[in-house]
Amino acid sequence: MSTNSSERTVTAATVPPSTISTSLTTAQHLVSLKLTMKNYVFWCTQLIPFLRGQGLLGYVIGDTPCPPAVLSTPATSDAASGGTPSTPMPNPAYGFWIQQDQYILSLLISSLSDEVMYLAVGRDTSRAVWTSVTSALGSSTRARCLNLLAKFQSLCQGDSSPEEYLGRAQLLLEDLALVGRPVSLDKQNLYVFRGLRPEFRSMASSLAASGNLVTIPQLADFLQAQEFIWADDFLPAGGVPAGSHTALVTGRGQRNSGFRGGSRGSSSGGGQGCGRNNWGRGGWHGRGREGVPRCQICR
């Protein structure tokens, strides 16, 4: 009876052969994303499903602690009366646990980039490395998330071109996704539209009123079309690159002043306007001494 009890104790500590079939030697090829200072959430998203699916997540989060290295079989009877005393013996589960843990440790280390490799130095178990990474990057991720959200909500185009403005918005959206806080499309439209310059507000209002949400690339196409239309309506001003905000505003003023002057134009060669006095019978303006039309805009 006591002998059977001793055998059951040893057998319970033995790891079933089916659980040893888990192999991590090829798992390193599945880890395509290296951990950096900015992609902690993506790194966890890649590793956690694999470890959970293999039944190994408990090694890194502490739910599967290391078993004792030695087991003691209970005595069959009192040792003083000649019974068999308890004898220590190696625990097979301990060796298996160490083997699995070192495989996981190797997997974690191989998934670290050079800039965060210091988090694994001096750690000899997978849980120690996992805890080190989580403590160092998990808290900073939350602080970085708040900082990125504040920047995105205060977006302002200012003097930058639409391409530069939307580029900044896209980078902030990607960084927010990296820290696990993706921004919904309706909120993207809200904050990006609000930061546009006044001359783009009418187009943004039309898009918002239509009820159709647009992505950043789609919005870039709309803004480019708007600029293309303005390129025919406004003239660049002295030395300012065509298409810039300053050129459009200055060109608008010059164009308007030209039309006002045209209504009062004279037939003299130095007139800037193109008043009706300069129109001839054939519809052409009066010509100067060199035979060049005084106004080539309204030809």
C-alpha positions as a Python dict, from the first residue, in 0.01 Angstrom:
ca = {
    (1, 'M'): (0, 0, 0),
    (2, 'S'): (273, 241, 95),
    (3, 'T'): (483, 127, -199),
    (4, 'N'): (201, 216, -436),
    (5, 'S'): (174, 559, -275),
    (6, 'S'): (543, 617, -338),
    (7, 'E'): (512, 519, -702),
    (8, 'R'): (213, 749, -751),
    (9, 'T'): (411, 1040, -612),
    (10, 'V'): (695, 994, -858),
    (11, 'T'): (460, 934, -1151),
    (12, 'A'): (266, 1255, -1081),
    (13, 'A'): (585, 1457, -1114),
    (14, 'T'): (672, 1302, -1447),
    (15, 'V'): (590, 1515, -1753),
    (16, 'P'): (369, 1337, -2007),
    (17, 'P'): (557, 1278, -2333),
    (18, 'S'): (288, 1456, -2534),
    (19, 'T'): (368, 1789, -2368),
    (20, 'I'): (733, 1767, -2469),
    (21, 'S'): (642, 1782, -2838),
    (22, 'T'): (641, 2163, -2829),
    (23, 'S'): (938, 2282, -3029),
    (24, 'L'): (1063, 2639, -3034),
    (25, 'T'): (1364, 2580, -3257),
    (26, 'T'): (1175, 2711, -3560),
    (27, 'A'): (976, 2976, -3371),
    (28, 'Q'): (1253, 3232, -3414),
    (29, 'H'): (1181, 3239, -3787),
    (30, 'L'): (823, 3343, -3711),
    (31, 'V'): (932, 3654, -3521),
    (32, 'S'): (971, 3902, -3803),
    (33, 'L'): (932, 4218, -3593),
    (34, 'K'): (1217, 4327, -3369),
    (35, 'L'): (1137, 4514, -3052),
    (36, 'T'): (1238, 4881, -3050),
    (37, 'M'): (1165, 5172, -2821),
    (38, 'K'): (846, 5253, -3017),
    (39, 'N'): (677, 4926, -3117),
    (40, 'Y'): (625, 4753, -2783),
    (41, 'V'): (253, 4695, -2851),
    (42, 'F'): (319, 4542, -3194),
    (43, 'W'): (591, 4322, -3043),
    (44, 'C'): (349, 4190, -2779),
    (45, 'T'): (82, 4141, -3044),
    (46, 'Q'): (321, 3919, -3234),
    (47, 'L'): (449, 3708, -2944),
    (48, 'I'): (154, 3662, -2708),
    (49, 'P'): (-71, 3462, -2946),
    (50, 'F'): (215, 3228, -3031),
    (51, 'L'): (309, 3165, -2667),
    (52, 'R'): (-54, 3121, -2565),
    (53, 'G'): (-122, 2882, -2851),
    (54, 'Q'): (175, 2667, -2749),
    (55, 'G'): (72, 2671, -2384),
    (56, 'L'): (387, 2865, -2289),
    (57, 'L'): (250, 3206, -2189),
    (58, 'G'): (253, 3103, -1824),
    (59, 'Y'): (632, 3084, -1833),
    (60, 'V'): (670, 3458, -1900),
    (61, 'I'): (380, 3590, -1691),
    (62, 'G'): (448, 3368, -1388),
    (63, 'D'): (151, 3132, -1405),
    (64, 'T'): (385, 2836, -1466),
    (65, 'P'): (649, 2861, -1191),
    (66, 'C'): (960, 2651, -1183),
    (67, 'P'): (901, 2318, -1006),
    (68, 'P'): (1142, 2195, -738),
    (69, 'A'): (1457, 2028, -860),
    (70, 'V'): (1437, 1739, -613),
    (71, 'L'): (1145, 1527, -494),
    (72, 'S'): (1137, 1335, -171),
    (73, 'T'): (954, 1005, -163),
    (74, 'P'): (764, 953, 162),
    (75, 'A'): (887, 689, 406),
    (76, 'T'): (703, 358, 401),
    (77, 'S'): (720, 324, 780),
    (78, 'D'): (903, 451, 1083),
    (79, 'A'): (1275, 449, 1012),
    (80, 'A'): (1351, 352, 1375),
    (81, 'S'): (1155, 28, 1338),
    (82, 'G'): (1342, -73, 1024),
    (83, 'G'): (1121, 90, 763),
    (84, 'T'): (1244, 254, 443),
    (85, 'P'): (1338, 622, 499),
    (86, 'S'): (1246, 896, 250),
    (87, 'T'): (1496, 937, -29),
    (88, 'P'): (1543, 1247, -247),
    (89, 'M'): (1532, 1197, -623),
    (90, 'P'): (1555, 1430, -926),
    (91, 'N'): (1234, 1583, -1046),
    (92, 'P'): (1185, 1518, -1421),
    (93, 'A'): (950, 1815, -1446),
    (94, 'Y'): (1227, 2048, -1335),
    (95, 'G'): (1455, 1954, -1624),
    (96, 'F'): (1173, 1989, -1874),
    (97, 'W'): (1075, 2329, -1734),
    (98, 'I'): (1433, 2456, -1760),
    (99, 'Q'): (1455, 2334, -2119),
    (100, 'Q'): (1131, 2504, -2221),
    (101, 'D'): (1215, 2824, -2037),
    (102, 'Q'): (1554, 2852, -2207),
    (103, 'Y'): (1393, 2803, -2546),
    (104, 'I'): (1151, 3088, -2468),
    (105, 'L'): (1437, 3300, -2337),
    (106, 'S'): (1626, 3245, -2662),
    (107, 'L'): (1315, 3341, -2858),
    (108, 'L'): (1270, 3665, -2663),
    (109, 'I'): (1635, 3765, -2697),
    (110, 'S'): (1631, 3701, -3071),
    (111, 'S'): (1329, 3933, -3103),
    (112, 'L'): (1508, 4230, -2944),
    (113, 'S'): (1678, 4498, -3151),
    (114, 'D'): (2017, 4636, -3057),
    (115, 'E'): (1873, 4946, -2891),
    (116, 'V'): (1679, 4743, -2631),
    (117, 'M'): (1914, 4446, -2594),
    (118, 'Y'): (2034, 4588, -2263),
    (119, 'L'): (1699, 4486, -2112),
    (120, 'A'): (1800, 4119, -2140),
    (121, 'V'): (2153, 4151, -2002),
    (122, 'G'): (2190, 3961, -1673),
    (123, 'R'): (1847, 3794, -1696),
    (124, 'D'): (1860, 3414, -1709),
    (125, 'T'): (1489, 3328, -1731),
    (126, 'S'): (1219, 3420, -1980),
    (127, 'R'): (1006, 3577, -1708),
    (128, 'A'): (1293, 3801, -1599),
    (129, 'V'): (1339, 3932, -1954),
    (130, 'W'): (964, 3975, -2006),
    (131, 'T'): (929, 4166, -1680),
    (132, 'S'): (1227, 4385, -1767),
    (133, 'V'): (1083, 4475, -2108),
    (134, 'T'): (734, 4538, -1970),
    (135, 'S'): (860, 4759, -1689),
    (136, 'A'): (1085, 4963, -1916),
    (137, 'L'): (859, 5009, -2219),
    (138, 'G'): (507, 4949, -2090),
    (139, 'S'): (491, 5260, -1873),
    (140, 'S'): (671, 5477, -2128),
    (141, 'T'): (420, 5361, -2388),
    (142, 'R'): (131, 5502, -2184),
    (143, 'A'): (308, 5835, -2137),
    (144, 'R'): (399, 5846, -2508),
    (145, 'C'): (37, 5774, -2596),
    (146, 'L'): (-87, 6077, -2405),
    (147, 'N'): (177, 6295, -2566),
    (148, 'L'): (89, 6178, -2917),
    (149, 'L'): (-283, 6227, -2857),
    (150, 'A'): (-222, 6584, -2744),
    (151, 'K'): (-16, 6657, -3056),
    (152, 'F'): (-275, 6507, -3288),
    (153, 'Q'): (-565, 6695, -3132),
    (154, 'S'): (-377, 7026, -3164),
    (155, 'L'): (-279, 6983, -3530),
    (156, 'C'): (-250, 7312, -3721),
    (157, 'Q'): (-145, 7359, -4082),
    (158, 'G'): (-2, 7708, -4042),
    (159, 'D'): (231, 7804, -4326),
    (160, 'S'): (309, 7446, -4427),
    (161, 'S'): (182, 7299, -4752),
    (162, 'P'): (-106, 7052, -4751),
    (163, 'E'): (139, 6770, -4824),
    (164, 'E'): (356, 6861, -4524),
    (165, 'Y'): (54, 6903, -4297),
    (166, 'L'): (-101, 6571, -4393),
    (167, 'G'): (239, 6405, -4365),
    (168, 'R'): (267, 6516, -4003),
    (169, 'A'): (-84, 6391, -3936),
    (170, 'Q'): (-9, 6053, -4091),
    (171, 'L'): (307, 6008, -3882),
    (172, 'L'): (116, 6083, -3563),
    (173, 'L'): (-153, 5831, -3659),
    (174, 'E'): (109, 5563, -3721),
    (175, 'D'): (279, 5634, -3388),
    (176, 'L'): (-55, 5616, -3208),
    (177, 'A'): (-122, 5278, -3368),
    (178, 'L'): (220, 5160, -3253),
    (179, 'V'): (138, 5237, -2891),
    (180, 'G'): (-197, 5062, -2913),
    (181, 'R'): (-424, 5368, -2952),
    (182, 'P'): (-542, 5374, -3315),
    (183, 'V'): (-758, 5675, -3400),
    (184, 'S'): (-1094, 5611, -3564),
    (185, 'L'): (-1157, 5758, -3907),
    (186, 'D'): (-1425, 6001, -3789),
    (187, 'K'): (-1188, 6146, -3528),
    (188, 'Q'): (-915, 6169, -3790),
    (189, 'N'): (-1143, 6379, -4007),
    (190, 'L'): (-1250, 6596, -3714),
    (191, 'Y'): (-902, 6697, -3600),
    (192, 'V'): (-738, 6713, -3944),
    (193, 'F'): (-1021, 6926, -4089),
    (194, 'R'): (-1007, 7160, -3792),
    (195, 'G'): (-635, 7224, -3842),
    (196, 'L'): (-664, 7324, -4210),
    (197, 'R'): (-611, 7683, -4317),
    (198, 'P'): (-926, 7896, -4373),
    (199, 'E'): (-912, 7867, -4752),
    (200, 'F'): (-955, 7489, -4724),
    (201, 'R'): (-1233, 7505, -4467),
    (202, 'S'): (-1517, 7525, -4721),
    (203, 'M'): (-1402, 7205, -4889),
    (204, 'A'): (-1360, 7036, -4550),
    (205, 'S'): (-1710, 7148, -4448),
    (206, 'S'): (-1853, 7001, -4767),
    (207, 'L'): (-1681, 6670, -4701),
    (208, 'A'): (-1803, 6665, -4342),
    (209, 'A'): (-2159, 6755, -4444),
    (210, 'S'): (-2167, 6476, -4702),
    (211, 'G'): (-2129, 6221, -4423),
    (212, 'N'): (-1864, 6029, -4615),
    (213, 'L'): (-1547, 5972, -4416),
    (214, 'V'): (-1218, 6017, -4602),
    (215, 'T'): (-874, 5879, -4531),
    (216, 'I'): (-558, 6088, -4523),
    (217, 'P'): (-454, 5983, -4879),
    (218, 'Q'): (-802, 6066, -5008),
    (219, 'L'): (-792, 6405, -4839),
    (220, 'A'): (-454, 6469, -4998),
    (221, 'D'): (-612, 6412, -5341),
    (222, 'F'): (-890, 6662, -5264),
    (223, 'L'): (-642, 6925, -5149),
    (224, 'Q'): (-425, 6875, -5456),
    (225, 'A'): (-730, 6921, -5677),
    (226, 'Q'): (-814, 7239, -5489),
    (227, 'E'): (-464, 7374, -5541),
    (228, 'F'): (-478, 7285, -5910),
    (229, 'I'): (-797, 7488, -5947),
    (230, 'W'): (-640, 7781, -5764),
    (231, 'A'): (-333, 7770, -5985),
    (232, 'D'): (-545, 7909, -6271),
    (233, 'D'): (-718, 8169, -6060),
    (234, 'F'): (-427, 8330, -5876),
    (235, 'L'): (-101, 8477, -5993),
    (236, 'P'): (230, 8424, -5809),
    (237, 'A'): (379, 8739, -5664),
    (238, 'G'): (738, 8863, -5694),
    (239, 'G'): (972, 8579, -5612),
    (240, 'V'): (722, 8376, -5411),
    (241, 'P'): (690, 8018, -5536),
    (242, 'A'): (368, 7948, -5720),
    (243, 'G'): (119, 7741, -5525),
    (244, 'S'): (233, 7864, -5183),
    (245, 'H'): (-9, 8022, -4941),
    (246, 'T'): (160, 8363, -4962),
    (247, 'A'): (160, 8355, -5341),
    (248, 'L'): (-210, 8270, -5355),
    (249, 'V'): (-311, 8548, -5118),
    (250, 'T'): (-83, 8807, -5280),
    (251, 'G'): (-188, 8700, -5626),
    (252, 'R'): (-549, 8740, -5530),
    (253, 'G'): (-484, 9098, -5425),
    (254, 'Q'): (-295, 9182, -5746),
    (255, 'R'): (-561, 9027, -5963),
    (256, 'N'): (-840, 9219, -5791),
    (257, 'S'): (-648, 9547, -5806),
    (258, 'G'): (-584, 9490, -6177),
    (259, 'F'): (-953, 9458, -6253),
    (260, 'R'): (-1032, 9769, -6051),
    (261, 'G'): (-769, 9962, -6243),
    (262, 'G'): (-897, 9826, -6571),
    (263, 'S'): (-1231, 9990, -6530),
    (264, 'R'): (-1057, 10326, -6515),
    (265, 'G'): (-786, 10248, -6770),
    (266, 'S'): (-667, 10502, -7025),
    (267, 'S'): (-526, 10471, -7374),
    (268, 'S'): (-176, 10574, -7268),
    (269, 'G'): (107, 10327, -7304),
    (270, 'G'): (185, 10327, -6931),
    (271, 'G'): (-163, 10232, -6814),
    (272, 'Q'): (-190, 9917, -6608),
    (273, 'G'): (-560, 9865, -6664),
    (274, 'C'): (-742, 9742, -6965),
    (275, 'G'): (-1038, 9979, -6975),
    (276, 'R'): (-1289, 9992, -7253),
    (277, 'N'): (-1114, 10299, -7405),
    (278, 'N'): (-838, 10072, -7528),
    (279, 'W'): (-1061, 9838, -7731),
    (280, 'G'): (-1057, 9890, -8101),
    (281, 'R'): (-1306, 9792, -8362),
    (282, 'G'): (-1157, 9445, -8396),
    (283, 'G'): (-1158, 9378, -8023),
    (284, 'W'): (-784, 9434, -7975),
    (285, 'H'): (-628, 9679, -7736),
    (286, 'G'): (-450, 9981, -7861),
    (287, 'R'): (-86, 9909, -7949),
    (288, 'G'): (222, 10091, -7828),
    (289, 'R'): (508, 10221, -8035),
    (290, 'E'): (659, 9876, -8078),
    (291, 'G'): (326, 9725, -8182),
    (292, 'V'): (294, 9514, -7865),
    (293, 'P'): (-51, 9499, -7703),
    (294, 'R'): (-64, 9690, -7380),
    (295, 'C'): (-260, 9413, -7205),
    (296, 'Q'): (-205, 9054, -7300),
    (297, 'I'): (-427, 8906, -7030),
    (298, 'C'): (-756, 9006, -7187),
    (299, 'R'): (-651, 8942, -7549),
}
